[in-house]
Amino acid sequence: MHVGGVEVGEAAEALERYLGDPMLATNQVSFSRSVHLDEIEAFPRAMLRRLQTVGTQSHLVPRELGGNFEAFDELMALNRVISRRDLTLAIAYGQTYLGAAPIWVGGSDTLKRQLADIILNGGAGALALTEEEHGSDVLASEFFAQRVDGGFLLSGRKWLINNGTEGKTLTIFARTATNGGPRGFSLFLFDRERAAPSCVRPVPKVLTLGIRGADISGIELERCFVPDAALVGDVGLGLEITLKALQITRTLCAGFSLGAADSAIRLAARFAAERRLYQGFALDIPDVRAQLSEAFLDLLAADIVSRAGARALHVSTEQMSVWSAVVKYFVPTLSEEITRTSAGILGARHYLRGGHASGVFQKLLRDNSLIGLFDGSAAVNLQAIAQNLRTLLSAGLAGEQATLPDRLARIFNPKCPLEAFVPNRLEVFCRGADDAVGGLPATLERISKVHAHDSIVPSLAAELLLARDEIATEVTELHAKVGTAAIRTAEMMQLARRYCALHCAASCLHTLVWSALAPEAIATMPAIVDRLLGRARIARRSRVGVDRDAIIGWLQRLIDQHLAMSVVPFPLAKSGAVEENP
C-alpha cells in the first residue's frame, strides 16, 4: 500500500532522508540549530514547519479520517527519527497525538472529523490534564464543567501542558459531578478560535531544566462556553477514556527514549573511536569497550520491547494496561542509564555547551530525563503493575491459548502484517493476561524444534520460567504476610521492577524465536536476554559469555553504514545528505 507515493513501512526512512544529517549545521533540523534554540529557550517553529512540509502530521490521523496512520510501530519509528535530532521538536510533534488520542478512542464521528481537519491543516494540539495543586491525582481535579442549555461552561486552571499556548486545540479533563469520583469527570475538545477571548487567560510558560524551548504552559478559563458537540464520549467517561488513551501514548513515549539513546551511544562511540589517549584510542581501553557494549545491549533490548509494545496495541489490545506500563517504566529507565554511561565515555565533553557535535549532548542528557515523567511517572507505572502482579502471575497468564502462537508471531516478527487497531478493544483494568510472559511455554516448545541444537537458548527460556515462578512465590508470600496492604509496600514495587525485566527478557526471547533476524542480532540476543535476567532474578550467575569485540564491531558497522541501532535496523541519512522531495 502506498501513501503519498511512499510505502507506509518506509515513512521513517523517507523522513530521515528529508531531514538529512543532524551533524551538518546548515540543515534546518540539526544539532547546531537545536542547541541554539535551547540556549535562547525558543520554540522550534521553523523545525515544525519543516515536518509539516512533508506531511508528517498526517501520521497522527487515522487513514479513515484522511490521514496516513496505519500502525503504531511506524508512528514510533517516526518519533524516533525526530527524537534522535531534537527531543524538544519531537515532543512538540508528539503532544498533538497526546491531545488527539482521547478523541480517536472515545470521540464522536463528528468530533473525530473536526480534529482530523485541524491536524491535517497544521494545527497543534495538547492534553490539558494536570493541575498545579493536584499533580498526578487527577481525581482531585477542580477544573469544572457546568451543564447549560446547548453545552457546558468550563472554568478552572490547567497547568504543565505541553503545547499549552501553541496548541490550537486542547483536550480538557474536567469535573462534571460535584462529588467527583470515577464517573464524575468528562473530556472536552476545546478550540481556541471558537472561544470568546474574554473568558480565556494564558498561564505563563514554566521554566524547565530540559526541553527549554518547549511550550510548557497552561490555560485558565472562566465560564467559557463549549457546545454539546465538544463533549468526548458521554458525560462521566472522562477518566475511562483518558486511561485508555494513555495506554497508547505511554507506549509511544518509547520512541522519544530510543531516539535519545541512539544519539547518545552514537556520539560516545564516535568520540571514543577518534579520541587519542595513552598512545592509543579511547575505544581501546577495556573499561570503555565494556561500558559501550553494555549500553548497546541495553539499547537493543529497549528497541525490541518498544516495537513489541507498539505491535501489541494491534494484536493484544485488551492487555495494554500491562504492556504500556511495562514499556513506559522500562524503556525510559534504560535510556537514562544509556545516556549516563555515554556521558561517562565522553568525559568532560558531555558537559560542554559547544564544541563536540555542537554541544548537543548536554541538551540531550537534560531533555531525556523528562521522558520518564510523561504520561505517568515511573512510580505511577510501577504501581499499576504492582496492583496487578497477583493476577498476572496466577494460572492462565496468557490470553486465548488457541491463538497464542499466532499472536506471538504477529507481535514479535516485524515482517508479519498487522490488523487494524480497534480502540474499543482497550480495557481499563488488567484481566490477568500478558502474552509476553504467558507465552513463554509456547516459545519454549518452539525452541525445542527450532533451536534444539543450541543449548544456551533453551537454558535461558527455562530460567525465565524459573524467574516467573520465583516472583509469583514472593508475591504470594507478601500478600499472606500483610494482606491487601501488600500492593503499597516497597517490596511489591521491587517485585514490579523484576516483573518488568522478566516481561522484557521474554520479549527478547520471543523476538529471537519468532523472527528472522540478521546473524549479528541472532548472535547477540542471548547476551541481551541474559543481561535482563540479571534484573529479574535476585541471585544468578551469567550463563552467556559476552564477546565484546563482536558487539563493538556490530555497533561500529551500524554507525559506519548509517543504520539505526536496532535488531531490525533501517537506513539513516548519510553524512551531509538532504532530500528535498522525498
C-alpha positions as CSV (number, residue, x, y, z in Angstrom):
1,M,0.0,0.0,0.0
2,H,1.3,3.4,-0.9
3,V,0.7,6.7,0.9
4,G,1.6,9.9,-1.0
5,G,3.9,7.8,-3.2
6,V,5.8,6.4,-0.2
7,E,5.4,2.8,1.1
8,V,3.8,3.1,4.5
9,G,6.6,1.0,6.1
10,E,9.2,3.3,4.7
11,A,7.8,6.5,6.1
12,A,10.5,6.8,8.8
13,E,13.2,6.2,6.2
14,A,11.7,8.9,3.9
15,L,11.7,11.4,6.8
16,E,15.3,10.5,7.6
17,R,16.4,11.3,4.1
18,Y,14.3,14.5,4.1
19,L,15.7,15.9,7.3
20,G,19.3,15.0,6.5
21,D,22.4,14.6,8.6
22,P,21.9,16.3,12.0
23,M,25.7,16.8,12.3
24,L,25.5,19.2,9.3
25,A,25.0,22.7,10.8
26,T,23.4,24.1,7.7
27,N,20.5,21.6,7.8
28,Q,17.3,23.1,9.2
29,V,16.9,20.3,11.7
30,S,20.4,19.9,13.0
31,F,22.2,19.6,16.4
32,S,23.6,23.1,15.9
33,R,20.1,24.7,15.5
34,S,18.7,22.6,18.3
35,V,21.3,23.8,20.7
36,H,20.9,27.4,19.6
37,L,17.1,27.3,20.1
38,D,17.6,25.7,23.5
39,E,20.1,28.4,24.6
40,I,17.5,31.1,23.8
41,E,14.6,28.9,25.1
42,A,12.8,29.3,21.7
43,F,10.0,27.1,20.5
44,P,11.1,25.2,17.3
45,R,8.5,26.6,14.9
46,A,10.7,26.5,11.8
47,M,11.6,22.9,12.5
48,L,7.9,22.0,13.0
49,R,7.1,23.7,9.7
50,R,9.8,21.5,8.1
51,L,8.0,18.4,9.4
52,Q,4.6,19.8,8.1
53,T,6.1,20.4,4.7
54,V,6.5,16.7,4.2
55,G,3.1,15.9,5.8
56,T,4.5,14.2,8.9
57,Q,1.4,15.4,10.9
58,S,-0.7,13.2,8.7
59,H,0.7,10.1,10.5
60,L,-1.1,11.4,13.6
61,V,-4.5,10.9,11.9
62,P,-6.1,7.6,11.1
63,R,-6.4,6.7,7.4
64,E,-10.2,6.5,7.6
65,L,-10.2,10.2,8.6
66,G,-7.9,11.3,5.7
67,G,-4.6,10.7,7.4
68,N,-1.7,8.3,6.9
69,F,-1.7,6.4,10.2
70,E,-1.9,2.7,10.0
71,A,0.4,1.1,12.5
72,F,1.9,2.1,15.8
73,D,5.3,0.7,15.2
74,E,5.6,3.0,12.2
75,L,4.5,6.0,14.2
76,M,7.1,5.1,16.9
77,A,9.8,4.9,14.2
78,L,8.8,8.4,13.0
79,N,9.1,9.6,16.6
80,R,12.5,8.0,16.9
81,V,13.7,9.7,13.7
82,I,12.8,13.1,15.1
83,S,13.9,12.4,18.7
84,R,17.4,11.5,17.7
85,R,17.8,15.0,16.4
86,D,15.9,17.1,19.0
87,L,13.6,16.0,21.8
88,T,12.1,19.4,22.1
89,L,10.9,19.1,18.5
90,A,9.8,15.5,18.8
91,I,7.8,16.2,22.0
92,A,6.1,19.2,20.4
93,Y,5.1,16.9,17.5
94,G,4.1,14.1,19.7
95,Q,1.9,16.2,22.1
96,T,-0.6,16.7,19.3
97,Y,-1.2,13.0,19.3
98,L,-1.5,13.0,23.1
99,G,-4.3,15.5,22.7
100,A,-5.9,13.6,19.9
101,A,-5.7,10.1,21.3
102,P,-8.8,10.5,23.6
103,I,-10.8,11.7,20.6
104,W,-9.6,8.7,18.5
105,V,-10.6,6.4,21.4
106,G,-13.9,7.9,22.5
107,G,-15.0,10.8,20.4
108,S,-18.0,11.0,18.1
109,D,-17.5,10.7,14.3
110,T,-18.2,14.5,14.0
111,L,-15.6,15.3,16.6
112,K,-13.0,13.0,15.0
113,R,-13.5,14.6,11.6
114,Q,-13.3,18.1,13.1
115,L,-10.0,17.3,14.9
116,A,-8.6,15.5,11.8
117,D,-9.1,18.5,9.7
118,I,-7.3,20.7,12.2
119,I,-4.3,18.4,12.5
120,L,-4.0,17.8,8.7
121,N,-4.0,21.6,8.2
122,G,-1.1,22.0,10.6
123,G,-2.9,22.7,13.9
124,A,-1.1,21.5,17.0
125,G,-2.9,20.1,20.0
126,A,-2.4,19.1,23.6
127,L,-4.0,17.3,26.6
128,A,-4.9,19.5,29.5
129,L,-5.0,17.0,32.3
130,T,-3.0,18.2,35.3
131,E,-3.4,21.0,37.8
132,E,-0.7,22.5,39.9
133,E,-2.4,21.7,43.2
134,H,-3.0,18.1,42.4
135,G,-0.4,16.8,40.0
136,S,-1.0,13.1,39.1
137,D,-4.0,12.9,41.4
138,V,-6.4,13.6,38.6
139,L,-9.5,12.5,40.7
140,A,-8.8,15.6,42.8
141,S,-9.1,17.9,39.8
142,E,-11.1,21.0,40.4
143,F,-11.5,22.3,36.8
144,F,-15.3,22.3,36.4
145,A,-17.7,21.9,33.5
146,Q,-21.2,23.2,34.3
147,R,-24.1,22.0,32.2
148,V,-26.1,24.7,30.5
149,D,-28.5,24.8,27.6
150,G,-26.7,23.6,24.4
151,G,-23.4,22.9,26.1
152,F,-21.1,23.5,29.1
153,L,-19.4,26.3,30.8
154,L,-15.7,25.5,31.5
155,S,-14.0,27.1,34.5
156,G,-10.6,26.4,36.1
157,R,-6.9,26.4,35.5
158,K,-4.8,23.7,33.8
159,W,-1.0,23.6,34.3
160,L,2.1,22.0,32.8
161,I,0.5,21.5,29.4
162,N,3.0,20.8,26.6
163,N,1.8,22.9,23.6
164,G,-0.3,24.7,26.1
165,T,-0.1,28.0,24.2
166,E,0.8,26.8,20.8
167,G,-2.0,24.2,20.7
168,K,-5.0,25.2,18.6
169,T,-7.0,22.6,20.4
170,L,-6.8,21.3,24.0
171,T,-8.5,18.1,25.2
172,I,-9.6,19.2,28.7
173,F,-10.2,16.9,31.6
174,A,-13.0,18.5,33.7
175,R,-15.1,17.6,36.8
176,T,-18.8,17.3,35.8
177,A,-20.1,15.9,39.1
178,T,-19.7,18.0,42.2
179,N,-18.6,14.9,44.2
180,G,-16.2,13.7,41.6
181,G,-15.4,10.0,41.7
182,P,-14.5,7.7,38.8
183,R,-17.7,8.7,36.9
184,G,-17.5,12.3,37.9
185,F,-15.2,13.6,35.1
186,S,-15.6,14.3,31.4
187,L,-13.4,15.3,28.4
188,F,-14.0,18.2,26.1
189,L,-12.3,19.3,22.9
190,F,-11.6,23.0,23.3
191,D,-10.9,25.0,20.1
192,R,-9.2,28.3,21.0
193,E,-10.5,30.0,17.8
194,R,-14.1,29.2,18.7
195,A,-13.9,30.6,22.3
196,A,-14.8,34.1,23.5
197,P,-11.4,35.8,24.1
198,S,-12.7,37.4,27.3
199,C,-13.0,34.0,29.1
200,V,-9.5,32.7,28.2
201,R,-6.3,33.6,30.0
202,P,-3.0,32.1,29.3
203,V,-0.9,30.6,32.0
204,P,2.8,31.7,31.5
205,K,5.4,29.3,30.3
206,V,7.1,27.2,33.0
207,L,10.9,27.2,33.0
208,T,12.3,23.7,32.9
209,L,15.7,22.0,33.2
210,G,15.3,20.2,29.9
211,I,13.5,20.9,26.6
212,R,13.9,24.5,27.5
213,G,12.3,25.7,24.2
214,A,9.2,23.7,24.7
215,D,5.8,25.4,25.2
216,I,5.1,24.0,28.7
217,S,2.5,26.4,29.9
218,G,-1.2,26.3,30.7
219,I,-4.6,27.9,30.4
220,E,-7.2,29.4,32.6
221,L,-10.9,29.6,31.6
222,E,-13.8,31.4,33.2
223,R,-17.3,30.3,32.3
224,C,-16.1,29.6,28.8
225,F,-18.9,28.1,26.7
226,V,-18.4,24.9,24.6
227,P,-21.2,23.2,22.7
228,D,-22.5,19.7,23.4
229,A,-20.6,18.5,20.3
230,A,-17.3,19.3,22.1
231,L,-18.0,16.5,24.7
232,V,-15.8,13.5,24.1
233,G,-18.0,10.4,24.5
234,D,-20.6,10.6,27.3
235,V,-20.7,12.6,30.5
236,G,-18.8,10.8,33.2
237,L,-16.5,8.8,30.8
238,G,-13.6,11.2,31.1
239,L,-11.4,9.1,33.3
240,E,-12.1,5.8,31.4
241,I,-11.3,7.4,28.0
242,T,-8.2,9.1,29.4
243,L,-6.8,5.9,30.9
244,K,-7.4,4.0,27.7
245,A,-5.7,6.8,25.6
246,L,-2.7,6.9,27.9
247,Q,-2.1,3.2,27.2
248,I,-1.4,4.3,23.6
249,T,0.7,7.4,24.4
250,R,2.7,5.7,27.2
251,T,3.8,3.1,24.7
252,L,4.6,5.6,22.0
253,C,6.8,7.6,24.5
254,A,9.4,4.8,24.0
255,G,10.1,6.4,20.6
256,F,11.5,9.5,22.4
257,S,13.7,7.4,24.6
258,L,15.0,5.3,21.7
259,G,15.9,8.4,19.6
260,A,17.8,10.0,22.5
261,A,19.7,6.8,23.4
262,D,20.6,6.1,19.8
263,S,22.2,9.6,19.5
264,A,23.9,9.2,22.9
265,I,25.7,6.0,22.0
266,R,26.4,7.2,18.5
267,L,28.1,10.3,19.8
268,A,30.0,8.4,22.5
269,A,31.2,5.7,20.2
270,R,32.4,8.1,17.5
271,F,34.3,10.1,20.1
272,A,35.9,7.0,21.7
273,A,37.0,5.8,18.2
274,E,38.6,9.1,17.4
275,R,39.9,10.3,20.7
276,R,43.7,9.6,21.2
277,L,44.7,8.7,24.7
278,Y,47.7,7.0,26.2
279,Q,49.3,6.2,22.8
280,G,46.1,4.7,21.5
281,F,42.4,5.4,21.2
282,A,39.8,5.7,24.0
283,L,37.9,2.8,22.4
284,D,41.0,0.6,23.1
285,I,40.6,1.0,26.8
286,P,38.9,-2.2,28.1
287,D,36.5,-0.4,30.5
288,V,35.3,1.9,27.7
289,R,34.7,-1.1,25.5
290,A,32.8,-2.8,28.3
291,Q,30.6,0.2,29.1
292,L,29.9,0.9,25.4
293,S,29.0,-2.8,24.7
294,E,26.7,-3.0,27.7
295,A,24.9,0.3,26.8
296,F,24.5,-1.0,23.2
297,L,22.9,-4.3,24.5
298,D,20.5,-2.2,26.7
299,L,19.5,-0.1,23.7
300,L,18.8,-3.2,21.6
301,A,16.7,-4.5,24.5
302,A,14.8,-1.2,24.6
303,D,14.3,-1.3,20.8
304,I,12.8,-4.8,21.0
305,V,10.5,-4.1,23.9
306,S,9.3,-0.8,22.3
307,R,8.5,-2.4,19.0
308,A,6.7,-5.3,20.6
309,G,4.6,-2.9,22.7
310,A,3.6,-0.9,19.7
311,R,2.6,-4.0,17.8
312,A,0.8,-5.4,20.8
313,L,-1.6,-2.4,20.6
314,H,-2.9,-4.1,17.4
315,V,-2.7,-7.7,18.5
316,S,-3.2,-8.0,22.3
317,T,-5.1,-4.7,22.7
318,E,-7.0,-5.9,25.8
319,Q,-3.7,-6.4,27.6
320,M,-2.3,-2.9,27.1
321,S,-2.9,-1.7,30.6
322,V,0.0,-4.0,31.5
323,W,2.2,-3.7,28.3
324,S,2.0,0.1,28.3
325,A,3.0,0.3,32.0
326,V,6.0,-2.0,31.4
327,V,7.2,-0.2,28.3
328,K,6.7,3.3,29.9
329,Y,8.7,2.3,33.0
330,F,11.4,0.2,31.5
331,V,12.4,1.9,28.3
332,P,12.9,5.4,29.7
333,T,14.8,3.9,32.6
334,L,17.1,2.0,30.3
335,S,17.5,5.2,28.1
336,E,18.6,7.3,31.1
337,E,21.1,4.6,32.1
338,I,22.4,4.6,28.5
339,T,22.8,8.3,28.3
340,R,24.6,8.4,31.7
341,T,27.0,5.7,30.5
342,S,27.6,7.6,27.3
343,A,28.3,10.8,29.3
344,G,31.0,9.0,31.2
345,I,32.6,7.9,28.0
346,L,32.6,11.4,26.6
347,G,34.0,12.7,29.9
348,A,34.2,16.5,30.2
349,R,32.8,17.0,26.7
350,H,29.3,15.7,27.7
351,Y,29.0,18.8,29.9
352,L,30.1,21.4,27.3
353,R,27.5,23.7,25.6
354,G,29.6,23.9,22.5
355,G,32.4,22.0,20.6
356,H,31.8,18.3,20.1
357,A,28.7,17.8,18.0
358,S,27.7,21.5,18.7
359,G,27.4,20.7,22.4
360,V,24.2,18.7,21.8
361,F,25.0,16.0,24.4
362,Q,24.3,18.2,27.4
363,K,20.9,19.2,26.0
364,L,20.1,15.5,25.1
365,L,21.0,14.5,28.7
366,R,18.8,17.1,30.2
367,D,15.9,16.5,27.8
368,N,15.9,12.8,28.1
369,S,15.5,12.9,31.9
370,L,12.0,14.3,31.3
371,I,10.6,11.3,29.3
372,G,10.2,9.2,32.4
373,L,7.8,11.8,33.8
374,F,5.5,12.0,30.8
375,D,2.0,10.3,30.7
376,G,2.6,8.8,34.2
377,S,5.9,8.7,36.0
378,A,8.0,5.6,36.7
379,A,6.4,5.3,40.1
380,V,2.9,5.6,38.7
381,N,3.5,2.8,36.1
382,L,5.3,0.6,38.6
383,Q,2.3,1.0,41.0
384,A,-0.1,0.0,38.2
385,I,2.0,-3.2,37.7
386,A,2.3,-3.9,41.4
387,Q,-1.5,-3.7,41.8
388,N,-1.9,-6.5,39.2
389,L,1.0,-8.7,40.0
390,R,-1.0,-11.3,41.9
391,T,-3.5,-11.7,39.0
392,L,-0.7,-11.5,36.4
393,L,1.2,-14.4,38.0
394,S,-1.7,-16.7,38.6
395,A,-2.7,-19.6,36.3
396,G,-3.8,-18.6,32.8
397,L,-1.3,-15.8,32.4
398,A,-1.7,-15.6,28.6
399,G,-4.8,-14.7,26.7
400,E,-6.7,-17.1,24.4
401,Q,-4.4,-20.2,24.2
402,A,-5.6,-21.5,20.8
403,T,-4.4,-18.3,19.0
404,L,-1.4,-17.6,21.2
405,P,1.3,-18.8,18.7
406,D,-0.3,-16.6,16.0
407,R,-0.3,-13.6,18.4
408,L,3.3,-14.1,19.3
409,A,4.4,-14.2,15.7
410,R,2.5,-11.0,14.9
411,I,3.8,-9.1,17.9
412,F,7.4,-10.2,17.7
413,N,8.0,-10.7,14.0
414,P,8.1,-7.2,12.5
415,K,7.5,-8.6,9.0
416,C,4.1,-10.1,9.9
417,P,1.2,-7.9,8.8
418,L,-0.8,-6.2,11.5
419,E,-4.6,-6.0,11.8
420,A,-6.1,-2.5,12.1
421,F,-6.1,-1.0,15.6
422,V,-9.5,-1.3,17.3
423,P,-9.8,1.3,20.1
424,N,-12.9,-0.4,21.5
425,R,-10.8,-3.4,22.5
426,L,-8.8,-1.3,25.0
427,E,-9.7,-2.1,28.7
428,V,-9.0,0.0,31.7
429,F,-8.2,-3.0,34.0
430,C,-5.9,-5.9,33.6
431,R,-7.6,-9.3,33.5
432,G,-4.5,-11.3,34.2
433,A,-3.2,-11.7,30.6
434,D,0.2,-10.8,29.4
435,D,1.2,-12.6,26.2
436,A,4.9,-11.8,26.7
437,V,5.3,-13.7,30.0
438,G,2.3,-16.0,29.4
439,G,3.7,-17.0,26.0
440,L,6.9,-18.5,27.4
441,P,5.7,-22.1,27.4
442,A,4.7,-21.8,23.7
443,T,8.0,-20.3,22.8
444,L,9.9,-23.0,24.8
445,E,8.0,-25.6,22.7
446,R,9.0,-23.8,19.5
447,I,12.6,-23.6,20.8
448,S,12.7,-27.4,21.1
449,K,12.1,-27.6,17.4
450,V,14.0,-24.6,16.0
451,H,16.9,-24.3,18.4
452,A,17.3,-27.9,19.6
453,H,21.0,-27.8,18.5
454,D,21.7,-24.7,20.7
455,S,21.9,-25.4,24.5
456,I,22.0,-21.8,25.7
457,V,18.7,-20.7,24.2
458,P,16.6,-23.5,25.8
459,S,18.5,-22.9,29.1
460,L,17.6,-19.2,29.1
461,A,14.0,-20.0,28.3
462,A,13.9,-22.4,31.3
463,E,15.5,-19.8,33.5
464,L,12.9,-17.2,32.5
465,L,10.2,-19.7,33.7
466,L,12.1,-20.1,37.0
467,A,12.2,-16.3,37.3
468,R,8.4,-16.1,36.8
469,D,7.8,-18.8,39.5
470,E,10.2,-17.0,41.9
471,I,8.4,-13.7,41.5
472,A,5.0,-15.4,41.8
473,T,6.1,-17.1,45.1
474,E,7.3,-13.9,46.6
475,V,4.1,-12.1,45.6
476,T,2.0,-14.8,47.3
477,E,4.1,-14.7,50.4
478,L,3.9,-10.9,50.7
479,H,0.2,-11.0,50.3
480,A,-0.1,-13.7,53.0
481,K,2.1,-11.6,55.3
482,V,0.5,-8.2,55.0
483,G,-2.8,-8.7,53.2
484,T,-4.2,-6.1,50.8
485,A,-1.7,-3.6,52.0
486,A,0.9,-5.6,50.1
487,I,0.4,-3.5,46.9
488,R,1.6,-0.4,48.7
489,T,4.8,-1.8,50.1
490,A,8.4,-1.1,48.9
491,E,8.8,-4.9,48.5
492,M,6.0,-5.1,46.0
493,M,7.4,-2.2,44.0
494,Q,10.7,-4.1,43.7
495,L,8.8,-7.2,42.6
496,A,7.1,-5.0,40.0
497,R,10.6,-3.9,38.7
498,R,11.6,-7.5,38.4
499,Y,8.4,-8.4,36.6
500,C,9.2,-5.6,34.1
501,A,12.6,-7.1,33.5
502,L,11.0,-10.6,33.1
503,H,8.5,-9.2,30.5
504,C,11.3,-7.5,28.6
505,A,13.6,-10.6,28.7
506,A,10.7,-12.7,27.5
507,S,10.1,-10.2,24.6
508,C,13.7,-10.5,23.5
509,L,13.5,-14.3,23.6
510,H,10.2,-14.3,21.6
511,T,11.8,-12.0,19.0
512,L,14.7,-14.4,18.6
513,V,12.4,-17.4,18.2
514,W,9.6,-15.9,16.1
515,S,11.5,-13.5,13.9
516,A,14.0,-13.9,11.0
517,L,16.9,-11.8,12.3
518,A,20.3,-10.9,10.8
519,P,23.2,-13.1,12.0
520,E,24.6,-10.3,14.3
521,A,21.2,-10.0,16.1
522,I,20.9,-13.7,16.5
523,A,24.4,-14.0,17.9
524,T,23.8,-11.1,20.3
525,M,20.3,-12.0,21.6
526,P,21.4,-14.5,24.2
527,A,23.6,-11.8,25.8
528,I,20.6,-9.4,25.8
529,V,18.3,-11.9,27.5
530,D,21.0,-12.9,30.0
531,R,21.5,-9.3,30.9
532,L,17.8,-8.8,31.5
533,L,17.6,-12.0,33.6
534,G,20.1,-10.3,35.9
535,R,17.4,-7.7,36.7
536,A,14.6,-10.3,37.0
537,R,16.3,-12.7,39.4
538,I,18.0,-11.6,42.7
539,A,20.8,-14.2,42.7
540,R,22.1,-15.8,39.5
541,R,25.3,-16.4,37.5
542,S,25.5,-15.3,34.0
543,R,25.2,-18.2,31.6
544,V,26.4,-16.4,28.5
545,G,29.9,-15.4,27.5
546,V,29.9,-11.9,26.0
547,D,32.1,-11.3,23.0
548,R,32.7,-7.6,23.5
549,D,34.8,-7.3,20.3
550,A,31.9,-8.7,18.2
551,I,29.4,-6.4,19.9
552,I,31.6,-3.3,19.4
553,G,32.2,-4.4,15.8
554,W,28.5,-4.6,15.1
555,L,28.0,-1.2,16.8
556,Q,30.7,0.4,14.6
557,R,29.3,-1.2,11.4
558,L,25.9,0.3,12.2
559,I,27.5,3.7,12.6
560,D,29.7,3.4,9.5
561,Q,26.8,2.2,7.4
562,H,24.4,4.9,8.6
563,L,21.9,2.5,10.2
564,A,19.7,2.8,13.2
565,M,20.8,0.9,16.3
566,S,18.2,-1.8,16.2
567,V,17.9,-5.5,15.7
568,V,15.9,-4.6,12.6
569,P,18.0,-1.5,11.5
570,F,16.7,1.0,8.9
571,P,18.8,3.4,6.9
572,L,19.7,6.8,8.4
573,A,20.5,10.0,6.5
574,K,24.0,9.9,5.1
575,S,26.6,12.5,6.0
576,G,25.6,15.8,4.6
577,A,22.7,14.4,2.5
578,V,19.4,16.2,2.4
579,E,16.5,15.1,0.2
580,E,14.2,18.0,-0.6
581,N,11.4,15.9,-2.3
582,P,11.0,12.5,-0.5
